[in-house]
Amino acid sequence: MTGFARVERSDPAGGWAWEVKSVNGRGLEVRSRLPVGYDRLEQPVRDAVMRRFQRGTVTATLVLAQRTAAPRLRLNEEVLAQLPALMAAIAAKVDAEPPRIDGLMRLNGLIVADEETENEEERERRFEAMLVSLGEAVEALAEAREAEGARLTQVLDGHLDEIAGLCRRAAGAAEAQPAQLRVRLKAQVEALLQASPALPEDRLAQEAALLAARSDVREEIDRLSAHLQSAGSTLREKQAVGRRLDFLCQEFNREANTLCAKATTIELTQIGLGLKAAVERFREQVQNIE
């Protein structure tokens, strides 16, 4: 199932954002994109995703928005200590005014800017805060996927209604098969015998009954109806149902293939082919759900 979520947080050291997205997949695949130095979050990302999802390709990206804090300035005492001797040496050779304070401050290396660095304790707190916000992003993604699932349920219901309608048509066509088989068998036998005496009615009935038994699709239609009920109830369950629906699609397709193989009329064959196409459309959408 597809979805996207973004959660932004910050602390005194800077800000960050988790972007978590998912696309369709038969199994669960977890990918993480982390900045340099944050590799230790890879396994927690995998654990957080696997606790919540069972299908899809989920990608979690950590985006850093480092805060630019004003550096702390200090006087370089070593450089300052050398200045009197240097100034005296220069004054002995050059007739010039002594340098002023503003000029000295421009001297390279006299004023030093110290960057503040995180200590280990602060870094650990930051990692913990990042993991909390990761959990929030994963939950937000789950809500987005559930919203998509609600929309897909309507689409899947429509496909199941189509399959149910084809099953009813198949049942009606199947009822007419025995009589049609008997008429066809009688015509074929008469054509073969030509001038010979006609086949006795009881023998004709036996042959027709045998062919009807071989072409009886009521069992397949009953199983299709049972699968329809199971699929409908499965869609209403508040848990992961994608793999179970995958299995039902295989069962739907198996019964549709058998129905086509047993069909002895063009009408029933066309219904069977339509049923296979409807099942395939249902299967394609099932790949999109958890």
C-alpha positions in Angstrom: 0.0 0.0 0.0 1.2 3.5 -0.7 1.4 6.4 1.8 3.7 9.2 3.0 4.3 10.9 6.3 6.7 13.6 7.6 7.4 14.5 11.2 9.7 17.5 12.1 11.3 18.0 15.5 14.2 20.0 16.9 16.5 20.4 20.0 19.1 23.0 21.0 21.6 21.4 18.6 19.4 21.6 15.5 16.4 20.2 13.8 15.5 17.1 11.9 12.7 15.5 10.0 11.7 11.9 9.3 10.1 11.2 5.9 8.5 7.8 5.7 6.9 6.5 2.5 5.6 3.2 1.3 4.8 1.7 -2.1 3.2 -1.6 -3.0 5.0 -4.9 -2.5 4.0 -8.5 -1.9 6.3 -8.8 1.1 7.9 -6.3 3.5 11.1 -4.5 2.5 12.6 -1.8 4.7 15.0 0.8 3.4 16.7 3.6 5.3 18.5 6.7 4.2 20.6 8.2 7.0 23.2 11.0 7.2 26.8 10.1 7.8 27.3 9.4 11.5 23.7 8.1 12.1 24.1 4.5 10.9 23.3 3.3 14.4 19.6 4.2 13.7 19.3 1.7 10.8 18.3 -1.2 13.0 15.8 0.8 15.1 14.3 2.0 11.9 13.9 -1.6 10.6 12.4 -2.7 14.0 9.9 0.2 14.1 8.6 -0.5 10.6 8.5 -4.3 11.0 6.4 -4.0 14.2 3.8 -2.0 12.3 3.6 -3.3 8.8 3.7 -6.7 7.0 3.6 -5.7 3.3 5.1 -3.0 1.1 8.4 -1.3 0.4 8.9 1.2 3.2 11.6 3.9 3.0 12.6 6.0 6.0 14.7 9.1 5.4 16.3 11.2 8.1 16.8 14.9 7.0 19.0 17.1 9.2 18.5 20.8 9.4 21.5 21.8 11.4 21.0 25.0 13.4 23.8 27.6 12.8 24.6 28.9 16.3 26.8 31.9 16.9 30.3 30.7 17.7 32.0 31.7 21.0 34.9 34.2 20.5 38.1 34.2 22.6 41.4 35.9 22.6 44.4 33.9 21.5 46.8 34.5 24.4 49.8 33.0 22.7 49.6 35.4 19.8 48.9 38.3 22.1 52.0 37.6 24.1 54.2 37.9 21.0 52.8 41.3 20.0 54.9 43.7 22.3 58.2 42.3 21.0 57.0 42.4 17.4 55.7 45.9 17.8 59.0 47.1 19.3 61.0 45.5 16.5 58.8 47.2 13.9 59.0 50.6 15.7 62.8 50.4 15.6 62.8 50.1 11.8 59.7 52.0 10.8 58.6 55.5 11.8 54.9 55.0 12.3 52.1 55.4 14.8 51.5 52.5 17.2 48.6 50.3 16.1 45.2 50.8 17.6 42.9 48.2 19.1 40.6 47.9 16.1 43.7 47.3 13.9 45.0 44.6 16.2 41.6 42.8 16.2 42.0 42.4 12.5 45.2 40.6 13.0 44.9 37.0 11.7 44.8 34.5 14.6 44.4 37.0 17.5 40.6 36.3 17.8 39.6 32.7 17.7 36.0 31.3 17.2 35.3 28.1 19.1 32.5 25.9 17.7 30.4 24.2 20.4 30.3 20.5 20.2 27.8 18.0 21.7 28.9 15.8 24.5 28.1 12.1 24.6 25.1 12.6 26.9 23.5 15.2 24.7 24.1 13.1 21.7 22.3 10.1 23.3 19.3 12.3 24.2 19.2 13.5 20.6 19.2 9.9 19.3 16.3 9.0 21.7 14.3 12.0 20.6 14.9 11.0 17.0 13.6 7.5 17.7 10.4 8.9 19.3 9.7 11.1 16.3 10.4 8.1 14.0 7.6 6.2 15.8 5.3 9.1 15.3 6.2 9.2 11.6 5.5 5.4 11.3 2.1 5.8 13.0 1.2 8.7 10.6 2.2 6.5 7.7 -0.1 3.7 9.0 -3.0 6.2 9.2 -2.4 7.2 5.6 -2.3 3.6 4.5 -5.5 2.8 6.4 -7.2 5.7 4.6 -6.1 4.3 1.3 -7.3 0.8 2.4 -10.8 2.2 3.1 -10.9 3.5 -0.5 -9.6 0.3 -1.9 -12.3 -1.7 0.0 -14.9 0.0 -2.1 -13.1 -1.0 -5.3 -12.6 -4.6 -4.2 -16.3 -4.8 -3.2 -17.1 -3.8 -6.8 -14.9 -6.6 -8.2 -16.5 -9.1 -5.8 -20.0 -8.0 -7.0 -18.9 -8.6 -10.6 -17.6 -12.1 -9.8 -20.9 -12.9 -7.9 -22.9 -11.8 -10.9 -20.9 -14.0 -13.2 -21.4 -16.9 -10.8 -25.1 -16.4 -11.0 -25.0 -16.4 -14.8 -22.9 -19.5 -14.7 -25.4 -21.3 -12.5 -28.2 -20.4 -14.9 -26.2 -21.6 -17.9 -25.3 -24.8 -16.1 -28.9 -25.8 -15.5 -29.5 -25.8 -19.3 -26.5 -28.0 -20.0 -28.0 -31.5 -19.6 -30.9 -30.8 -22.0 -28.6 -29.2 -24.5 -26.2 -32.2 -24.2 -29.0 -34.7 -24.9 -30.1 -32.8 -28.0 -26.5 -32.6 -29.3 -25.7 -36.2 -28.5 -28.9 -37.4 -30.3 -28.0 -35.3 -33.4 -24.5 -36.6 -33.5 -25.5 -40.3 -33.1 -28.1 -40.0 -35.8 -25.6 -38.4 -38.1 -23.2 -41.3 -37.5 -25.8 -44.1 -37.9 -27.4 -42.5 -40.9 -29.6 -45.3 -42.2 -29.1 -47.5 -39.2 -31.8 -47.8 -36.6 -32.0 -44.9 -34.2 -30.3 -45.3 -30.8 -32.7 -46.4 -28.1 -34.0 -43.7 -25.8 -32.7 -45.4 -22.7 -29.2 -45.7 -24.1 -29.3 -42.1 -25.3 -30.3 -41.0 -21.8 -27.4 -43.0 -20.3 -24.9 -41.4 -22.6 -26.3 -37.9 -22.0 -26.2 -38.5 -18.2 -22.6 -39.5 -18.4 -21.6 -36.4 -20.4 -23.7 -34.3 -18.0 -21.8 -35.7 -15.0 -18.5 -35.0 -16.6 -19.5 -31.4 -17.5 -21.4 -30.7 -14.2 -20.0 -27.3 -12.9 -22.3 -27.0 -9.8 -19.5 -28.0 -7.5 -17.3 -25.3 -8.9 -20.0 -22.7 -8.6 -20.7 -23.7 -5.0 -17.0 -23.3 -4.2 -16.9 -19.9 -5.9 -19.8 -18.8 -3.8 -18.0 -19.9 -0.7 -14.9 -18.1 -1.7 -17.0 -15.0 -2.3 -18.4 -15.1 1.2 -14.9 -15.6 2.7 -13.4 -12.7 0.7 -16.2 -10.4 1.7 -15.8 -11.1 5.4 -12.0 -11.0 5.2 -12.2 -7.5 3.8 -14.0 -6.3 6.9 -11.5 -7.6 9.4 -9.4 -5.1 11.3 -6.0 -6.8 10.7 -3.6 -7.6 7.9 -5.6 -9.6 5.2 -3.5 -9.2 2.1 -1.9 -12.6 2.1 -5.2 -14.4 2.8 -6.8 -12.6 -0.1 -3.9 -13.6 -2.3 -4.7 -17.2 -1.5 -8.4 -16.7 -2.2 -7.5 -15.2 -5.6 -5.6 -18.5 -6.4 -8.7 -20.5 -5.4 -11.0 -18.2 -7.5 -8.8 -18.7 -10.5 -8.6 -22.5 -10.0 -12.4 -22.8 -10.0 -12.7 -20.5 -13.0 -10.2 -22.6 -15.0 -12.1 -25.8 -14.1 -15.4 -24.2 -15.1 -14.0 -23.3 -18.5 -12.6 -26.8 -19.0 -16.0 -28.4 -18.2 -18.1 -26.0 -20.3 -19.9 -27.5 -23.2 -21.6 -24.4 -24.4 -20.3 -21.2 -25.9 -22.3 -19.2 -23.3 -20.7 -21.0 -20.3 -17.3 -20.7 -21.9 -17.7 -17.0 -22.3 -18.9 -16.6 -18.7 -15.9 -18.6 -17.5 -13.5 -16.4 -19.4 -15.2 -13.3 -18.0 -14.9 -14.8 -14.6 -11.1 -15.2 -15.1 -10.8 -11.6 -16.2 -12.7 -10.4 -13.2 -10.6 -12.5 -10.8 -7.5 -11.0 -12.3 -8.7 -7.5 -11.8 -9.5 -8.4 -8.2 -6.0 -9.9 -7.7 -4.3 -6.8 -9.1 -6.0 -4.7 -6.4 -5.3 -7.2 -3.7 -1.6 -6.6 -4.2 -2.1 -3.0 -3.0 -3.4 -3.9 0.5 -1.8 -4.9 3.8 
